[in-house]
Amino acid sequence: MTAFIGFCSLVVIALIGWGIAEFKYKDLGYKVNEEEAAGVEKEEAHHVVPDHELGIKDVIKTISAKGYKAV
C-alpha cells in the first residue's frame, strides 16, 4: 500500500510540473526583431533552389567541408 501511495504522489507531482511548464510556455512570447528578420532574409537569398538536379561535381563545388577555403 505504501508503494502505491508513493507512485500516486510521484504521478501527481509529475502532472503538476508538466502543467506549470505548459502554462509557462504559453505565457512566454517570442518576437523577431529587425536584425533577425534581416538575417533570415539574407539567409534565404543564399538558398536558391536550382532548376536541375545537381551532379557530384556541382555538389563538390558548393560543399562547405573544404577547410579554410570554404570561408
N, C-alpha and C positions, 0 to 999 in steps of 0.2 A: 504494500500500500504506500509506503514511503517513496519508493521509486516512481510510482505513478504520479504522486503529488509533485515530485521533483521534475518529472518530464513535463507535466502540465504547466508548471511555473516557467520552465525553460521556453515552452512554446508561447506562452503569454508574453514573456519578455522579448522574444524574437519578433512577435507581431507588433508590439508597441514600438520597438526600434525601427521596424520596417515602415510603420505608419508615420513616425517622425521624419524619416528620410524622404518619404513621398511628399509630405507637406512642405518640407524644406526645399525640395527640388522644384515644386510648383511655385514657391514663393520667390525664388531667385530668377531674375530675368537677365538675359544676355542681349546686349545691344552692340551692333557692329559700328565702330567709329569710322571716321573718314579715312584714316590711314589704312585700316584693314580692308576697307572697301576698294581703295585704290590698289592695294597689293593683290587682291583677288582678281581684279580686272586685268592687271598686268600678268598674273599667273595664267589666266585663261587665254590670253593672247599667245602664250608660248605653246599651248596645247592645241595646235591646229591639226585636224584630222585629214590625212592625205586622201586623195580620190582613189588611189590604187593600193594594193597590198604591198607592204614593204618587203623587199628581198633581204637576204642576210647581209649583203654589202651595205644597204641603206641602214640597217639596224646597227651595224658596227660603226657607221659614221656618226650616229646620233646617241650611242650608248654613253652613259655617264660614269662608267667604271674604267676610264683611261688613265687614272692617276692625276698628276698635276695638269695634264693637257686638257682635262675635262673642264677646267675653270677658264 
